[in-house]
Amino acid sequence: MFFFNKKHTIAASGILQGAVDHHSHILPGVDDGVETMDEALRILAAYEVLGIKELWLTPHIMEDIPNSAEKLATRFDELKAAYSGNIQLHLAAEYMIDNHLRKLLQDCHSEPQGGISTPKENNLLPIGTSGKHILVETSYYNSPMRMDETLQQIKSLGYFPLLAHPERYMYLDNADYLKLHSQGVKFQLNLASLAGGYGAAVKKKALWLLTNGFYSVAGSDLHSEDAIEIITKCELREKVVEQVEKLLHDSI
């Protein structure tokens, strides 16, 4: 008999075998995540033991951390040169919905020159194998100014907004999630949210979003080596394990 109320840790459940982590801050020395190359390499070694197949490195880009795509690409090349394992590494970014992002998006739009529309330089770092998604975030407590406008800017460039850890935004309720989902915004789950890692309210939201099929992918949102044990020891009920496993093996 299959007991849906039985719990498993994420590590013991086996759902990380062949998994894709769509959100991490492991690229060293570029934001509030991993600081050194040595720590990044230890994390990757631990990921190999867990069976993770692909990893998206998604450093912050925002007004307070104005990383450029060029700078991040250089650091990414350094990490790839130092890493000799088998995990497929990909570079993207996690963009705060703010004025800095709106400027980057505006710079991607074409401009008329002599009656001919000429594309501007695209300095965005999309996420996903299709190259058609932009990972975005907001403040946890307040809706950003011009959020709808910014999401529309992203879509006008042919991208789908992928909202990082929507369960953590306290200003969003079920009606807001329904609206965003109907507008073509996709959602990314933080694994620790389901185990109460960010509190009971976030866990409740995450379970509601998961049960109602809102999430497209999942990620660790890993910021440090210590967080590996915290995430892998999270306990999930069997029914939840089934649903999360699919998210960890889906691509966008």
Phi, psi and chi 1 to 4 in degrees:
 res  aa     phi    psi   chi1   chi2   chi3   chi4
   1 MET       -  144.0  174.7  179.0  -87.3      -
   2 PHE   -96.4  115.0 -164.0   79.1      -      -
   3 PHE   -97.7  105.2  -64.6   98.2      -      -
   4 PHE   -69.1  -18.3  -73.3  140.8      -      -
   5 ASN   -87.7   -8.6  -75.0  -32.5      -      -
   6 LYS   -68.7  142.3 -174.0  176.8  178.9 -179.3
   7 LYS  -106.9  149.1  -70.7 -174.8  176.5 -178.7
   8 HIS  -133.8  147.7  -58.0  -84.2      -      -
   9 THR   -72.8  156.2   64.8      -      -      -
  10 ILE   -59.1  -40.0  -72.0  177.9      -      -
  11 ALA   -65.6  -46.4      -      -      -      -
  12 ALA   -72.7  -22.9      -      -      -      -
  13 SER   -68.5  -23.3   69.6      -      -      -
  14 GLY    83.6    2.9      -      -      -      -
  15 ILE   -73.3  -10.9   60.6  176.1      -      -
  16 LEU   -85.9   -9.5  -65.4  178.2      -      -
  17 GLN   -67.2  117.1  -72.2  -68.9  -31.4      -
  18 GLY    75.9   15.7      -      -      -      -
  19 ALA   -80.4  160.7      -      -      -      -
  20 VAL  -116.6  121.6 -178.8      -      -      -
  21 ASP   -92.9  111.5 -176.5  -12.5      -      -
  22 HIS   -92.8    9.1  -86.2   91.3      -      -
  23 HIS  -157.9  116.2 -174.3  170.5      -      -
  24 SER  -155.5  159.1   74.5      -      -      -
  25 HIS  -123.7   56.6  -65.4  -87.3      -      -
  26 ILE   -98.1  -19.5  -61.5  172.4      -      -
  27 LEU   -61.3  119.0 -169.7   65.9      -      -
  28 PRO   -78.8  142.4   26.9  -34.1      -      -
  29 GLY    72.8   24.7      -      -      -      -
  30 VAL  -121.9  -15.4  -65.0      -      -      -
  31 ASP  -153.2 -148.5   61.7    6.9      -      -
  32 ASP   -88.1   12.9   61.7  -15.4      -      -
  33 GLY   -94.6 -138.9      -      -      -      -
  34 VAL   -58.2  136.9  170.5      -      -      -
  35 GLU   -96.7  -34.3  -64.3 -177.5    0.0      -
  36 THR  -121.9  157.2   68.2      -      -      -
  37 MET   -63.9  -38.1 -174.7   67.2   71.8      -
  38 ASP   -61.2  -43.5  -75.7  -14.7      -      -
  39 GLU   -64.7  -41.2 -176.4 -178.7    6.5      -
  40 ALA   -59.3  -41.5      -      -      -      -
  41 LEU   -69.4  -35.6  -66.0  174.9      -      -
  42 ARG   -65.7  -39.5  -69.5 -164.9  -59.5  -90.4
  43 ILE   -63.5  -43.7  -69.5  170.8      -      -
  44 LEU   -63.1  -37.8  -68.6  175.0      -      -
  45 ALA   -63.4  -41.4      -      -      -      -
  46 ALA   -66.4  -37.0      -      -      -      -
  47 TYR   -62.6  -38.4  -94.7   30.4      -      -
  48 GLU   -62.8  -42.1  -72.4 -165.2   26.5      -
  49 VAL   -62.0  -37.1  172.9      -      -      -
  50 LEU   -74.6  -15.8  -68.4  167.7      -      -
  51 GLY    95.5    9.3      -      -      -      -
  52 ILE   -66.2  132.9  -66.9  173.0      -      -
  53 LYS   -95.5  -39.5 -178.7 -179.0   71.1  171.5
  54 GLU  -135.1  148.1  -66.5 -175.3   51.4      -
  55 LEU  -137.9  127.3  171.0   64.6      -      -
  56 TRP   -98.6  121.7  -75.6   89.1      -      -
  57 LEU   -90.1  118.8  -59.3  150.0      -      -
  58 THR  -128.0   68.1   55.2      -      -      -
  59 PRO   -63.5  156.0   21.4  -32.5      -      -
  60 HIS   -67.6  142.0  -70.1  -67.0      -      -
  61 ILE  -131.4  119.2  -64.6 -178.7      -      -
  62 MET  -161.3  176.9   61.1  176.3   72.6      -
  63 GLU   -58.8  -39.1  -70.3  175.5  -44.1      -
  64 ASP   -79.7  -21.3  -67.4  -21.2      -      -
  65 ILE  -132.7   75.8  -50.0  176.4      -      -
  66 PRO   -80.5   58.4   31.3  -35.1      -      -
  67 ASN   -59.6  143.5  -79.8  -46.0      -      -
  68 SER   -99.2  153.8   67.7      -      -      -
  69 ALA   -59.6  -36.8      -      -      -      -
  70 GLU   -65.3  -44.9 -178.5 -179.9   10.6      -
  71 LYS   -62.6  -44.4  171.8 -170.0  172.3 -178.4
  72 LEU   -66.9  -37.3  -64.6  177.3      -      -
  73 ALA   -64.4  -37.4      -      -      -      -
  74 THR   -64.4  -45.2  -62.1      -      -      -
  75 ARG   -66.3  -36.9 -168.3   58.1  168.4  155.6
  76 PHE   -62.1  -42.6  179.9   57.1      -      -
  77 ASP   -62.0  -37.3  -72.9  -19.9      -      -
  78 GLU   -66.0  -39.7  -67.2  169.8   -6.2      -
  79 LEU   -65.7  -44.8  176.9   60.3      -      -
  80 LYS   -61.5  -36.5  -71.7 -166.4  -63.8 -178.0
  81 ALA   -68.2  -32.0      -      -      -      -
  82 ALA   -84.4  -21.6      -      -      -      -
  83 TYR   -96.6  129.5  175.2   59.5      -      -
  84 SER  -116.9   13.7   58.4      -      -      -
  85 GLY   -86.2 -166.0      -      -      -      -
  86 ASN  -107.4   -1.4  -63.0  -42.4      -      -
  87 ILE   -71.7  133.1  -62.4  173.7      -      -
  88 GLN   -77.4  119.2  -62.9  177.3   44.7      -
  89 LEU   -99.8  136.6  -56.8  179.8      -      -
  90 HIS  -132.2  146.0  -51.7  -76.1      -      -
  91 LEU  -106.5  128.6  177.9   63.4      -      -
  92 ALA  -140.3 -155.5      -      -      -      -
  93 ALA  -155.2  158.5      -      -      -      -
  94 GLU  -109.9  111.0 -178.8 -176.9   16.3      -
  95 TYR   -97.0  126.2  -66.5   90.9      -      -
  96 MET   -72.0  136.3  178.5   67.4   71.9      -
  97 ILE   -76.2   97.4  -65.3 -179.6      -      -
  98 ASP  -151.8 -172.3   59.0   14.1      -      -
  99 ASN   -65.4  -32.2  -72.3  -30.8      -      -
 100 HIS   -62.8  -43.8 -174.8   72.2      -      -
 101 LEU   -65.8  -42.8  174.1   56.4      -      -
 102 ARG   -60.5  -36.1  -78.6 -173.6  -76.0  -86.7
 103 LYS   -66.4  -43.1  177.5   62.6  166.3   59.4
 104 LEU   -61.0  -42.2  -70.2  174.4      -      -
 105 LEU   -66.8  -41.6  -65.3  170.3      -      -
 106 GLN   -62.3  -36.7 -174.2   60.2   42.2      -
 107 ASP   -67.7  -17.6  -73.5  -14.1      -      -
 108 CYS   -84.6  -18.9  -67.2      -      -      -
 109 HIS   -71.4  149.0  -81.1  -77.0      -      -
 110 SER   -73.4  155.0   61.2      -      -      -
 111 GLU  -132.1  142.4   59.4 -179.5    0.5      -
 112 PRO   -73.7  133.8   25.2  -31.3      -      -
 113 GLN  -134.1  109.9  -66.2 -176.8   -1.4      -
 114 GLY    62.9   33.5      -      -      -      -
 115 GLY    84.6   -3.0      -      -      -      -
 116 ILE  -111.9  133.4  -60.4  174.7      -      -
 117 SER   -80.9  118.6 -175.4      -      -      -
 118 THR  -113.4  121.6  -55.6      -      -      -
 119 PRO   -63.6  138.5  -18.9   30.8      -      -
 120 LYS   -81.8  172.4  -68.6 -175.3  179.1 -179.9
 121 GLU   -68.6  135.5 -174.9  175.4    4.5      -
 122 ASN  -100.7  109.8 -171.9  -25.4      -      -
 123 ASN  -105.8   21.2  -72.7  -42.2      -      -
 124 LEU   -82.7  154.1  -61.8  174.7      -      -
 125 LEU  -117.7   90.2  -68.3  170.4      -      -
 126 PRO   -71.9  161.8   25.5  -32.6      -      -
 127 ILE  -115.4  148.9 -170.0  168.9      -      -
 128 GLY   101.7  151.9      -      -      -      -
 129 THR   -66.1  -23.9   54.5      -      -      -
 130 SER   -78.2  -17.8   68.5      -      -      -
 131 GLY    69.4   21.8      -      -      -      -
 132 LYS  -116.9   16.0  -69.1  -64.7 -175.9 -178.9
 133 HIS  -129.0  143.7  -62.7   79.8      -      -
 134 ILE  -119.3  119.8  -60.1  -65.6      -      -
 135 LEU   -78.6  123.0 -176.4   67.2      -      -
 136 VAL  -127.8  157.4  -64.5      -      -      -
 137 GLU  -141.2  169.9   66.1  169.5  -21.4      -
 138 THR  -137.4  178.6   79.1      -      -      -
 139 SER   -58.3  149.1  160.0      -      -      -
 140 TYR   -74.7  -19.7  -66.7  126.6      -      -
 141 TYR  -115.4  -21.7  -57.1  105.0      -      -
 142 ASN  -134.3  140.0  -59.1  -64.6      -      -
 143 SER   -67.0  134.3  176.3      -      -      -
 144 PRO   -70.9  154.1   26.3  -33.7      -      -
 145 MET   -64.1  139.8  -65.8  177.8   60.2      -
 146 ARG    59.1   37.1  -59.0  162.5   61.8 -172.7
 147 MET   -62.7  -48.8 -179.1  172.0  179.2      -
 148 ASP   -60.2  -40.4  -72.4  -16.3      -      -
 149 GLU   -62.0  -42.2  175.5 -171.7  -26.3      -
 150 THR   -67.1  -42.0  -52.2      -      -      -
 151 LEU   -61.9  -38.1  -65.5  174.6      -      -
 152 GLN   -67.8  -36.9 -175.7   55.0   45.6      -
 153 GLN   -59.1  -43.9  -85.2 -173.7  -75.7      -
 154 ILE   -60.7  -46.1  -67.5  171.3      -      -
 155 LYS   -67.8  -32.2  -70.3 -173.0  -76.2 -174.5
 156 SER   -67.2  -19.6   71.7      -      -      -
 157 LEU   -90.5    2.6  -68.4  169.4      -      -
 158 GLY    91.3   11.9      -      -      -      -
 159 TYR  -103.9  159.2  -64.5  107.1      -      -
 160 PHE  -102.4  127.9  -65.7   97.3      -      -
 161 PRO   -68.5  133.9  -15.0   29.2      -      -
 162 LEU  -114.8  109.2  176.2   64.0      -      -
 163 LEU   -83.1  117.3 -174.5   59.3      -      -
 164 ALA   -69.1  139.1      -      -      -      -
 165 HIS    31.1   62.4   40.2   64.8      -      -
 166 PRO   -60.9  -24.4   24.0  -34.8      -      -
 167 GLU   -65.4  -16.8   67.4  -83.1   -0.7      -
 168 ARG   -89.6   -6.8  -62.8 -174.4   66.9 -173.1
 169 TYR   -88.1  108.7  -56.3  126.4      -      -
 170 MET   -69.5  -21.2  -66.6  -63.1   98.0      -
 171 TYR   -82.8   -8.4   66.2   90.3      -      -
 172 LEU   -94.9  137.9  -66.9  177.3      -      -
 173 ASP  -119.3 -177.2   59.3   22.3      -      -
 174 ASN   -58.0  -39.5  -67.3   -2.3      -      -
 175 ALA   -63.6  -37.5      -      -      -      -
 176 ASP   -65.3  -42.3  -65.2  -41.5      -      -
 177 TYR   -62.4  -42.3  -65.3  127.3      -      -
 178 LEU   -61.2  -42.0  -73.0  164.1      -      -
 179 LYS   -64.1  -48.3  176.8 -175.1  174.3 -177.0
 180 LEU   -61.6  -43.7  -71.9  168.1      -      -
 181 HIS   -62.1  -40.0 -160.6 -105.5      -      -
 182 SER   -68.6  -21.9   70.3      -      -      -
 183 GLN   -87.3    4.0  -67.6  173.6  -23.0      -
 184 GLY    90.9    9.8      -      -      -      -
 185 VAL   -80.7  130.1  177.8      -      -      -
 186 LYS   -99.0  160.0  -61.5 -176.2 -179.8 -179.5
 187 PHE  -121.3  142.2  -64.6  163.9      -      -
 188 GLN  -116.3  127.4  171.9 -101.7  -51.1      -
 189 LEU   -87.5  136.2  165.3   70.4      -      -
 190 ASN   -86.7  127.2  -92.1   16.1      -      -
 191 LEU   -57.9  -42.0  -68.2  176.5      -      -
 192 ALA   -67.9  -19.0      -      -      -      -
 193 SER   -61.6  -37.8  -64.4      -      -      -
 194 LEU   -69.9  -19.9  -70.3  171.9      -      -
 195 ALA  -102.3   10.1      -      -      -      -
 196 GLY    82.7   17.2      -      -      -      -
 197 GLY   -64.3  -21.3      -      -      -      -
 198 TYR  -115.8   15.1  -54.2  103.7      -      -
 199 GLY   108.6  165.3      -      -      -      -
 200 ALA   -67.1  -37.2      -      -      -      -
 201 ALA   -65.1  -41.1      -      -      -      -
 202 VAL   -67.0  -41.3  172.3      -      -      -
 203 LYS   -59.5  -43.6  178.1  179.6  178.6  178.9
 204 LYS   -61.1  -43.9 -177.9  178.0  178.8 -179.8
 205 LYS   -63.8  -43.7  -77.3 -170.5  168.8 -167.7
 206 ALA   -61.2  -42.7      -      -      -      -
 207 LEU   -65.0  -38.6  -73.1  169.2      -      -
 208 TRP   -65.4  -44.9 -174.7   85.8      -      -
 209 LEU   -64.7  -40.2  -70.3  165.3      -      -
 210 LEU   -65.9  -47.8 -177.2   68.7      -      -
 211 THR   -60.7  -34.1  -59.3      -      -      -
 212 ASN   -93.2    8.1  -73.8  -81.0      -      -
 213 GLY    73.3   29.3      -      -      -      -
 214 PHE   -80.4  -30.1  -79.3   90.3      -      -
 215 TYR   -77.1  144.1  -69.1  116.8      -      -
 216 SER  -104.3  -37.0  -66.2      -      -      -
 217 VAL  -145.5  171.5  -67.6      -      -      -
 218 ALA  -130.8  160.5      -      -      -      -
 219 GLY  -155.8  169.8      -      -      -      -
 220 SER   -88.7  -30.2   66.5      -      -      -
 221 ASP    55.6   36.2 -162.7    3.5      -      -
 222 LEU   -68.2  130.0 -167.3   79.2      -      -
 223 HIS  -115.2  -12.9  -81.2   67.6      -      -
 224 SER  -158.2  163.6   68.5      -      -      -
 225 GLU   -62.5  -37.4 -172.2  175.4    7.3      -
 226 ASP   -61.7  -28.0  -66.8  -19.6      -      -
 227 ALA   -71.1  -18.5      -      -      -      -
 228 ILE   -59.1  -48.5  -63.7  176.0      -      -
 229 GLU   -64.9  -39.5 -175.5  175.2    7.2      -
 230 ILE   -60.0  -45.6  -64.4  171.4      -      -
 231 ILE   -70.2  -46.1  -67.4  170.5      -      -
 232 THR   -69.4  -22.8   54.9      -      -      -
 233 LYS   -88.5   -2.4  -75.7 -172.0  173.4 -179.1
 234 CYS   -60.5  134.8  -72.0      -      -      -
 235 GLU   -99.3  130.6  -69.4 -170.6  -28.3      -
 236 LEU  -125.2  144.6  -55.5  177.9      -      -
 237 ARG   -70.3  154.5  -63.1 -168.3 -177.1  -80.6
 238 GLU   -57.7  -40.8  -81.1 -168.2  -16.8      -
 239 LYS   -62.2  -38.8 -177.3   59.6  176.9  178.4
 240 VAL   -68.7  -39.3  173.8      -      -      -
 241 VAL   -55.9  -44.5  166.9      -      -      -
 242 GLU   -58.3  -45.4  -82.2 -169.4  -21.6      -
 243 GLN   -69.8  -39.4  -66.0  168.7  -47.0      -
 244 VAL   -70.6  -36.1  174.4      -      -      -
 245 GLU   -56.1  -41.8 -177.9  174.0   24.2      -
 246 LYS   -63.0  -42.0 -176.9  177.5 -173.9  -56.9
 247 LEU   -63.8  -36.3  -64.9  177.1      -      -
 248 LEU   -74.9  -11.9  -76.2  168.1      -      -
 249 HIS  -115.8    3.9  -69.7   78.3      -      -
 250 ASP   -90.1  154.8  -80.6   -9.2      -      -
 251 SER  -123.8  158.5  -64.5      -      -      -
 252 ILE  -123.5      -   51.1  174.6      -      -
